[in-house]
């Protein structure tokens, strides 16, 4: 008995090791691919801004954490397919069954490990993911707001410095000496009233990089005084110089870090408790808005019926009130009544459209909070559901490596992702309830996984790939025989 337990223990360790390698490799490969896609998407906003390496590393580090919800399920699916595919290809599953170890016991360690991953995925989605998303969004916002680095090119007007437009004829190989300098000074917001032209110059930055000192040689300052009237005669000043220093403030090129509190109230930055509280608050606001809209419309309707009497109300009036009918009133009074009624109808329509738009925005925002609330749980169930599908399918195909398992896992994950995206989009459009849309993919894949796991543990023929080949051959054989038995056109003509 002790020997059997030791064998089973070693078997479990072997299976876990076989599973851990492909799972970790797939996870990091998927994260790396998604990270490269992220860099390709935002490359235009990262290049040319003179970002420090630690800022770029920090942005990529936090971005990689946001890709975990997509990388984790597909890594579990592919690893389970590869593990049981290798076991089936090497006939190790057959040997285990011959030794009296059922497939249920073989799947037990990986099943428990997948449950632990699912629990960890919930805590990750509830605690780590909101913090990483907060840091990633705030850092990306600061990077996108940062101006391009100072880059003055030959023969091109450069307006990156606030209040100045600079053009240089040529920049020497040392990177600091410049020729044929032209500077328009707009710092006083008076148009092109100041112009500096010089034969040469030298650009230098201060030690802390806060300022740029532009030393000009052999130039002329042109300045025209600005006046309030076009007919007013104003002086024009021209000053020559042999050397002049202009100081530019470069603080606008430094990246300023935003306060995280500015982003932390967004729906993708909150945990389960905060999302639930926000969703309930928005639900109360929607109910209040709907009640106010109903009271407003009832008020307009009440005022309208008091102002203009309908035919049904005329019948209830006593005799001698025919003059109160609309068609019996003078033309001027009928015009005033029509104008007043039309104005009230327009006001009612405007109030309805305004409140309807506010309610629509609140409902859509509430749906986004509900989506994020359910997403905290769907990730955990997705990991376990994809394991239940991957492990039996690995025993079905009996193929290891990265060939067939990779193709099947990608197809299954794409199907899962499409169903999830479709459900999420229907929730955002208020077509279906949040729990239906967000759990649609899980409700489809989890029963399939349970069915496959049941068939695998009961040694059903559904787990035998040869049975499918034999079934296909029988179908083709029957179709071939049926085709032969069909009379030809010549036989029909002879008859």
C-alpha positions in Angstrom: 0.0 0.0 0.0 2.8 2.4 0.9 4.5 1.5 -2.4 1.4 2.4 -4.4 1.1 5.7 -2.6 4.7 6.5 -3.4 4.2 5.7 -7.0 1.1 7.8 -7.2 2.9 10.7 -5.5 5.8 10.5 -7.9 3.2 10.3 -10.7 1.5 13.5 -9.5 4.9 15.3 -9.3 5.7 14.2 -12.8 2.4 15.5 -14.1 2.7 18.8 -12.3 6.2 19.3 -13.7 5.0 18.4 -17.2 2.2 21.0 -16.8 4.2 23.8 -15.1 6.7 24.2 -17.9 4.3 24.7 -20.9 2.0 26.9 -18.7 4.7 29.3 -17.7 6.3 29.4 -21.1 2.9 30.1 -22.8 2.0 32.7 -20.2 5.2 34.7 -20.7 5.1 34.4 -24.5 1.5 35.7 -24.6 2.3 38.6 -22.3 5.3 39.4 -24.5 3.3 39.3 -27.7 0.6 41.6 -26.1 3.3 43.9 -24.8 4.8 44.2 -28.3 1.3 44.9 -29.7 1.0 47.7 -27.1 4.3 49.2 -28.0 3.3 49.1 -31.7 0.0 50.8 -30.9 1.6 53.7 -28.9 4.9 53.9 -30.7 4.0 57.3 -32.2 3.4 58.7 -28.7 6.6 57.3 -27.2 9.2 58.1 -29.9 10.8 61.5 -30.0 9.9 62.7 -26.5 13.2 62.0 -24.8 11.7 59.7 -22.2 14.1 58.3 -19.6 14.6 54.5 -19.6 13.1 54.1 -16.2 9.8 55.8 -17.4 9.6 53.4 -20.4 10.4 50.4 -18.2 7.7 51.5 -15.6 5.1 51.9 -18.4 5.9 48.4 -19.8 6.0 46.8 -16.4 2.5 48.1 -15.4 1.2 47.4 -18.9 2.3 43.7 -18.6 0.1 43.3 -15.5 -2.9 44.4 -17.4 -2.4 41.6 -19.9 -2.7 38.8 -17.3 -6.5 38.3 -17.6 -6.0 37.4 -21.3 -2.7 35.5 -21.0 -3.7 33.3 -18.0 -6.7 31.4 -19.5 -5.0 30.6 -22.8 -1.8 29.4 -21.0 -3.9 27.0 -18.9 -5.8 25.7 -21.9 -2.6 25.1 -24.0 -0.6 23.6 -21.1 -3.4 21.1 -20.2 -3.7 20.2 -23.9 0.0 19.6 -24.2 0.4 17.7 -21.0 -2.4 15.2 -21.7 -1.5 15.1 -25.4 2.0 14.1 -24.5 0.8 11.5 -22.0 -1.6 10.0 -24.7 1.0 10.1 -27.5 3.6 8.2 -25.4 0.9 5.7 -24.3 1.5 6.7 -20.7 -2.2 7.1 -20.1 -2.7 3.6 -21.2 0.0 2.4 -18.9 -1.6 4.3 -16.0 -5.0 2.7 -16.6 -3.4 -0.7 -16.9 -1.8 -0.1 -13.5 -5.2 0.6 -12.0 -4.9 4.4 -11.9 -8.0 6.0 -13.5 -8.0 9.1 -15.5 -9.9 10.8 -12.7 -6.9 10.4 -10.4 -4.5 11.5 -13.2 -6.5 14.7 -13.6 -6.8 15.3 -9.9 -3.5 17.1 -9.2 -3.9 19.4 -12.2 -7.6 20.0 -11.2 -6.6 21.0 -7.7 -3.8 23.2 -9.1 -6.3 24.8 -11.5 -8.6 25.6 -8.6 -5.8 27.3 -6.7 -5.0 29.3 -9.9 -8.7 30.3 -10.1 -8.7 31.5 -6.5 -5.5 33.4 -7.1 -7.0 34.9 -10.3 -9.9 36.3 -8.3 -7.6 38.0 -5.8 -5.4 39.2 -8.6 -8.4 40.7 -10.4 -9.7 42.3 -7.2 -6.5 43.6 -5.7 -3.5 43.7 -8.0 -5.2 44.4 -11.3 -6.9 47.7 -10.2 -3.6 49.0 -8.7 -1.6 48.1 -11.8 -4.2 49.5 -14.1 -4.2 52.8 -12.1 -0.4 53.1 -12.4 -0.5 52.2 -16.0 -3.2 54.6 -17.0 -1.7 57.5 -15.0 1.8 56.9 -16.5 0.4 56.5 -20.0 -1.6 59.8 -19.6 1.6 61.7 -18.5 3.6 60.3 -21.4 0.9 61.2 -23.9 0.7 64.8 -22.5 4.5 65.3 -22.7 5.7 67.4 -25.5 8.2 66.2 -28.1 11.8 66.7 -27.2 13.6 69.8 -28.4 14.5 69.0 -32.0 15.4 72.0 -34.3 16.1 70.8 -37.8 17.8 72.7 -40.6 15.6 75.0 -42.8 12.4 74.3 -40.9 10.4 76.6 -38.6 10.3 75.1 -35.2 7.4 76.2 -32.9 7.9 73.8 -30.0 9.1 76.5 -27.6 6.1 78.4 -26.3 6.1 82.0 -27.5 8.9 81.5 -30.1 9.3 80.4 -33.6 12.9 79.5 -34.6 14.5 78.7 -37.9 18.2 77.8 -38.5 19.9 77.5 -41.8 22.4 74.8 -40.8 23.5 72.9 -37.7 27.1 71.9 -37.5 28.3 68.4 -36.8 29.0 69.3 -33.1 25.3 69.7 -32.5 25.6 73.1 -30.8 26.9 75.5 -33.5 24.2 76.9 -35.8 24.2 79.2 -38.8 21.7 81.7 -40.3 19.4 82.0 -37.2 15.9 83.6 -37.4 13.8 83.9 -34.2 10.2 85.3 -34.0 9.3 86.5 -30.5 5.6 86.0 -29.8 6.0 86.0 -26.0 4.1 89.3 -25.7 1.2 88.1 -27.9 1.6 91.0 -30.3 2.1 89.1 -33.5 5.3 89.3 -35.5 6.5 92.5 -33.9 9.9 91.2 -32.8 12.4 89.5 -35.0 16.0 88.5 -34.3 18.4 87.5 -37.1 22.0 86.4 -36.6 24.8 85.0 -38.7 25.7 82.3 -36.2 25.1 81.1 -32.7 25.6 78.3 -30.1 23.0 76.3 -28.2 23.7 75.0 -24.7 21.6 73.6 -21.9 22.1 74.4 -18.2 23.4 71.7 -15.9 19.9 70.8 -14.6 18.4 70.9 -18.1 15.8 73.5 -17.1 17.0 76.2 -19.5 18.6 76.5 -23.0 21.0 79.3 -23.6 21.2 80.5 -27.2 24.2 82.7 -27.8 23.9 84.7 -31.0 26.7 86.5 -32.9 26.6 89.3 -35.4 22.9 89.9 -35.7 20.1 92.4 -35.7 17.0 92.9 -33.5 13.9 94.2 -35.3 11.1 95.5 -33.2 7.9 97.3 -34.2 5.8 98.9 -31.5 2.2 97.7 -31.4 -0.7 100.2 -31.3 -4.4 100.3 -30.8 -5.2 102.0 -34.1 -4.1 101.1 -37.6 -3.8 104.8 -38.6 -1.5 105.6 -35.6 2.2 106.1 -36.6 4.5 104.0 -34.5 8.3 103.8 -34.3 10.3 100.9 -35.8 13.5 100.0 -34.0 16.5 98.2 -35.4 19.5 97.3 -33.2 22.7 95.6 -34.2 24.7 93.4 -31.9 27.9 91.4 -31.9 26.8 89.0 -29.2 23.5 88.4 -27.5 22.2 85.6 -25.1 18.5 84.5 -25.2 17.3 82.2 -22.4 14.5 79.7 -23.1 12.6 77.8 -20.4 12.6 74.0 -21.0 10.4 73.0 -18.1 7.5 72.5 -20.6 9.5 69.5 -22.0 9.7 67.7 -18.7 7.2 65.1 -18.0 5.0 66.0 -15.0 3.5 63.2 -13.0 -0.3 63.4 -12.3 -1.9 62.6 -9.0 -3.3 59.1 -8.9 -6.4 60.4 -7.2 -7.4 61.9 -10.5 -7.9 58.4 -12.0 -8.7 56.2 -9.1 -12.5 56.6 -9.3 -12.8 55.1 -12.8 -14.6 51.8 -13.0 -11.5 49.9 -14.1 -9.6 51.0 -11.0 -12.0 49.7 -8.3 -12.4 46.5 -6.4 -15.5 44.4 -5.9 -16.8 46.4 -2.9 -16.2 49.7 -4.5 -17.8 48.6 -7.8 -20.9 47.3 -6.0 -21.3 50.6 -4.0 -20.9 52.7 -7.2 -23.4 50.6 -9.1 -26.0 50.9 -6.4 -25.5 54.6 -6.2 -25.9 55.0 -10.0 -29.0 52.8 -9.8 -30.6 55.1 -7.2 -29.7 58.1 -9.4 -31.4 56.5 -12.3 -34.6 55.8 -10.3 -34.6 59.4 -9.1 -34.2 60.8 -12.6 -37.0 58.6 -13.9 -39.3 59.7 -11.1 -38.5 63.4 -11.8 -39.1 62.9 -15.5 -42.6 61.3 -14.8 -43.5 64.2 -12.5 -42.3 66.7 -15.1 -44.3 65.2 -17.9 -47.4 64.9 -15.7 -47.0 68.6 -14.8 -46.8 69.6 -18.4 -49.9 67.4 -19.2 -51.9 68.9 -16.4 -51.1 72.5 -17.4 -51.9 71.7 -21.0 -55.3 70.2 -20.2 -56.2 73.2 -18.0 -55.3 75.6 -20.8 -57.0 74.0 -23.7 -60.3 72.1 -23.2 -60.8 68.9 -25.2 -64.2 67.9 -26.7 -64.7 65.3 -24.0 -64.4 68.0 -21.4 -66.7 70.3 -23.3 -69.5 67.8 -23.1 -69.3 67.8 -19.3 -69.7 71.6 -19.1 -73.1 73.1 -18.4 -75.2 74.7 -21.2 -74.3 78.1 -22.5 -70.6 77.4 -22.6 -70.4 76.9 -26.4 -68.4 80.1 -26.6 -65.6 78.5 -24.7 -64.9 76.1 -27.6 -61.6 76.8 -29.5 -63.3 77.2 -32.9 -65.7 79.8 -31.5 -63.0 82.1 -30.1 -61.7 85.1 -32.0 -58.8 84.6 -34.4 -56.3 86.6 -32.2 -57.2 84.5 -29.1 -57.0 81.2 -31.0 -53.5 82.2 -32.2 -52.4 83.0 -28.7 -53.7 79.7 -27.4 -52.0 77.8 -30.2 -48.7 79.5 -29.6 -48.9 78.8 -25.9 -49.8 75.2 -26.5 -47.0 74.8 -29.0 -44.5 76.4 -26.6 -45.6 74.0 -23.8 -45.3 71.0 -26.1 -41.8 72.1 -27.2 -40.8 72.6 -23.6 -42.1 69.2 -22.6 -40.2 67.6 -25.5 -37.0 69.4 -24.6 -37.3 68.4 -21.0 -37.9 64.8 -22.0 -35.0 64.7 -24.3 -32.6 66.2 -21.8 -33.7 63.8 -19.0 -33.7 60.9 -21.3 -30.1 61.6 -22.3 -29.0 61.9 -18.7 -30.8 58.6 -17.8 -29.1 56.9 -20.8 -25.7 58.1 -19.8 -26.2 56.9 -16.2 -27.5 53.5 -17.4 -24.5 53.0 -19.7 -22.1 54.1 -16.9 -23.8 51.7 -14.4 -23.5 48.9 -17.0 -19.7 49.5 -17.2 -19.5 49.2 -13.4 -21.5 46.0 -13.5 -19.3 44.6 -16.3 -16.2 45.2 -14.2 -17.9 43.7 -11.1 -18.7 40.5 -12.9 -15.3 40.4 -14.7 -13.6 39.9 -11.3 -15.3 36.5 -11.0 -15.5 35.4 -14.7 -11.7 35.2 -14.9 -11.6 32.6 -12.2 -14.3 30.4 -13.7 -12.8 30.8 -17.2 -9.5 29.3 -16.0 -11.1 26.3 -14.5 -13.6 25.8 -17.5 -10.8 25.9 -20.0 -8.8 23.4 -18.0 -11.8 21.0 -18.0 -11.9 21.4 -21.8 -8.1 21.2 -22.4 -7.3 18.1 -20.4 -9.9 15.8 -22.0 -9.2 17.1 -25.5 -5.5 16.4 -24.9 -6.4 12.8 -24.3 -8.6 12.8 -27.4 -6.0 14.1 -29.9 -3.1 12.3 -28.3 -0.7 14.7 -29.8 2.0 16.6 -27.8 4.3 19.4 -28.8 3.2 22.8 -30.1 1.4 21.6 -33.3 -2.1 20.4 -32.9 -2.5 21.6 -29.3 -1.5 25.1 -30.3 -4.0 25.2 -33.1 -6.9 23.8 -31.0 -6.2 26.0 -28.1 -6.1 29.2 -30.2 -9.3 28.3 -31.9 -11.0 27.5 -28.6 -9.7 30.7 -27.0 -10.8 32.8 -30.0 -14.3 31.3 -29.7 -14.3 32.0 -26.0 -13.1 35.6 -26.5 -15.6 36.3 -29.2 -18.5 35.0 -27.1 -17.3 37.1 -24.1 -16.9 40.2 -26.3 -20.4 39.7 -27.7 -21.9 39.4 -24.3 -20.0 42.4 -23.0 -21.1 44.5 -25.9 -24.8 43.5 -25.4 -24.5 44.6 -21.8 -23.0 48.0 -22.7 -25.9 48.5 -25.2 -28.4 47.6 -22.4 -29.7 44.7 -24.6 -29.3 42.1 -21.9 -28.7 41.9 -18.1 -25.1 42.1 -16.9 -25.0 38.6 -15.4 -26.3 37.1 -18.6 -23.8 38.9 -20.9 -20.7 38.5 -18.8 -21.4 34.8 -17.9 -22.4 33.8 -21.4 -19.1 32.3 -22.4 -18.7 30.5 -19.0 -22.2 29.1 -19.2 -21.3 27.6 -22.6 -17.8 26.4 -22.0 -18.2 25.1 -18.4 -20.9 22.5 -19.2 -18.9 21.3 -22.2 -15.8 20.9 -20.0 -17.8 19.0 -17.4 -19.2 16.7 -20.1 -15.8 16.0 -21.6 -14.3 15.4 -18.2 -17.1 12.9 -17.4 -16.6 11.1 -20.7 -12.9 11.0 -20.2 -13.1 9.5 -16.7 -15.7 6.9 -17.8 -13.5 5.7 -20.8 -16.2 6.7 -23.3 -15.5 6.2 -27.0 -15.8 9.9 -27.4 -12.2 10.0 -26.1 -11.0 7.6 -28.8 -9.8 9.4 -31.9 -9.9 6.1 -33.8 -13.6 5.8 -33.3 -14.1 9.1 -35.2 -11.9 7.9 -38.0 -13.9 4.6 -38.2 -17.2 6.5 -38.1 -16.0 8.8 -41.0 -14.9 5.8 -43.0 -18.2 4.0 -42.6 -20.1 7.1 -43.7 -17.9 7.5 -46.8 -18.3 3.7 -47.5 -22.1 4.0 -47.4 -22.1 7.0 -49.6 -19.9 5.1 -52.1 -22.1 2.1 -52.2 -25.2 4.2 -52.5 -23.7 6.0 -55.5 -22.9 2.7 -57.2 -26.5 1.5 -56.7 -28.0 4.6 -58.3 -29.0 3.7 -61.9 -27.2 5.6 -64.6 -28.8 7.7 -67.4 -28.1 5.0 -70.0 -30.0 2.4 -67.9 -32.9 4.8 -67.5 -33.1 5.4 -71.3 -33.0 1.7 -71.9 -35.9 1.1 -69.6 
